[in-house]
Amino acid sequence: MKNDHDISGFGQRLAIHAASVEQLLITLLDERSRAGEVIRPPRLMAAIRHGALNGGKRLRPFLVTEAARLYDADPQAAMRVAAALECIHCYSLVHDDLPAMDDDDMRRGQPTVHKAYDEAAAILAGDGLLTYAFDIIADDATELPVKTRLDLVLALSRASGVGGMVGGQALDLMAETASPDEAEIITLQAMKTGALIRFACEAGAIIGNASTEERERLAEFGSAIGLAFQLADDLLDVTADAATMGKATGKDAAAGKATLVSLHGIDWTKKQLAGLVAQAEDLLAPFGEKGQVLREAAHFIAWREN
């Protein structure tokens, strides 16, 4: 089963948004010290920028701002929250690439941070990005009510921490020497990959001061497209080449790591992707035309080619 939507136009929209996120990150990650800081060590900041300012789709920030747009929320505040989330995502990639973790030499077509600098610099760059994410949200420059910023900090902490992304990475490492069943694979993927995507969508509702029901609806939408993202990623790991992906492919199979694709095959995976897209569209139905861009995002996530 294949997507019948033209996702090229959406890809252009995503690229324009990614450029805006990049510009904000350039400003946030410069060497000028902020109030309460002593200095920003130049080599550390260079390593941070290497890990964060290296292109990428910036999909998670896009989901934040588009979900916030459903409520006509302040776009500048939403963009700062989006940039904070991207700092968390970039930190996770810097650390995942380390020899003790997934051991990758290339990321987005260039040397990973520990290859361009060294392992200590990569660890500290990840630490810096992780911490700075919460700085960005808490800062008064993010012009949202204090309660809203607290809600965002709590939700992002839960999504990125031991019960979310970090815990998912731990389970993923364990899967290299164990044989997780389907339920266990879904759990680890919902944590490692899905948690930040779920937060991205829920964050838009938090920023927009949405009802509890709508916040949960967008969180469920995030869960559906988060699983679709991981399924598509695992499918590409089997079907795409390293040049297309900008990183090594076939690593899960080489490591003997079970995925839903390895358990059920390519045709089953494509059917699951179609079902997840349909579920995502159903969840967006109450938003009418305002949800159209997020519907397109669901299709793009499921049927992307890199």
C-alpha positions, 0 to 999 in steps of 0.5 A, spaced: 500 500 500 502 506 497 501 513 499 497 517 494 498 524 496 503 528 493 508 530 499 513 534 495 509 540 496 509 539 504 517 537 503 518 544 501 514 547 506 518 543 511 524 546 508 522 553 509 520 552 516 527 548 518 531 554 515 527 558 520 529 554 526 536 553 524 536 561 524 534 561 531 538 556 533 544 560 530 542 565 535 541 561 541 548 557 540 552 563 539 558 564 544 555 570 547 554 569 554 548 570 557 546 573 564 548 568 570 553 564 565 561 566 566 563 564 559 561 559 553 568 555 551 569 556 544 571 549 542 565 546 546 560 551 542 563 549 536 562 542 538 555 543 540 554 547 533 557 541 529 551 537 532 545 542 532 547 546 525 548 540 520 541 541 517 536 535 518 528 536 516 527 539 523 520 535 523 519 535 531 520 543 531 515 543 525 510 539 529 510 544 535 509 550 531 503 547 527 500 544 533 500 551 536 497 554 530 491 550 531 490 555 537 492 561 533 498 561 539 504 566 539 508 564 533 515 566 536 513 563 543 512 556 539 518 557 535 522 558 541 519 551 544 520 548 538 528 550 538 528 547 545 525 541 543 530 540 537 536 541 542 534 535 546 533 531 539 540 533 537 543 532 544 540 525 543 543 524 536 550 526 538 550 521 544 547 515 540 552 516 535 558 515 540 562 508 540 558 506 547 551 507 544 550 506 536 557 507 534 556 511 528 561 515 524 556 519 519 550 523 521 546 527 516 552 526 511 558 529 515 562 526 521 559 525 527 561 530 533 566 525 536 569 524 530 570 531 528 572 533 535 573 527 540 568 523 545 569 528 551 567 534 547 561 530 544 559 528 551 559 535 553 556 538 547 550 533 548 550 535 556 550 542 554 544 541 549 540 537 554 540 543 559 540 549 554 533 546 552 530 547 559 533 554 559 530 556 553 523 554 555 524 557 562 527 564 559 522 570 560 524 571 552 519 565 551 513 569 552 508 565 555 505 564 562 509 561 567 504 556 568 504 554 561 512 554 561 512 549 567 507 545 564 512 545 558 518 543 562 514 538 566 512 534 559 518 535 556 522 532 562 518 526 562 518 525 554 526 526 554 527 522 561 528 515 564 520 514 562 521 516 555 527 517 550 533 515 555 529 509 557 527 507 550 535 508 548 536 503 554 531 498 552 534 499 545 541 497 547 538 491 551 535 489 545 542 487 541 543 482 546 536 479 547 530 478 543 524 482 544 517 480 542 513 485 538 510 488 544 516 490 547 519 493 540 513 497 540 514 499 547 521 501 546 520 505 540 514 509 543 519 511 548 526 512 544 523 515 538 515 516 539 516 520 546 519 526 543 514 526 537 508 525 542 511 531 546 512 536 539 504 535 538 502 535 545 506 542 546 502 545 541 496 544 545 499 546 551 502 553 548 495 554 545 492 553 552 487 547 549 482 543 553 485 537 557 481 533 551 484 536 546 491 536 549 490 528 549 487 528 542 494 531 540 498 527 544 495 521 541 496 524 534 503 524 536 503 517 538 500 515 532 505 518 527 511 517 532 510 509 531 509 511 523 516 515 523 519 509 527 516 504 522 518 508 516 525 509 519 526 501 520 523 500 513 528 505 510 534 501 514 532 495 509 531 499 503 535 505 502 542 506 501 547 510 506 548 516 501 540 517 501 540 517 508 546 520 510 548 515 515 549 508 515 544 503 513 542 496 515 545 496 522 539 493 525 540 487 521 547 486 522 547 487 529 541 482 529 536 487 532 529 485 532 524 490 529 517 490 526 520 490 519 524 484 521 519 480 524 513 481 519 516 484 513 516 489 508 508 488 506 506 488 513 509 494 515 506 498 509 499 496 511 501 498 518 503 505 516 497 506 512 493 504 518 497 509 522 496 515 517 488 513 517 488 513 525 492 520 525 487 523 520 481 521 524 484 524 530 485 531 527 478 530 524 475 535 529 480 541 527 477 541 520 481 545 515 486 547 520 488 540 521 490 540 514 498 541 514 498 536 520 495 531 516 500 532 510 505 531 516 502 524 517 503 522 510 510 525 509 512 521 515 510 515 513 512 515 506 518 519 506 524 517 502 530 519 507 
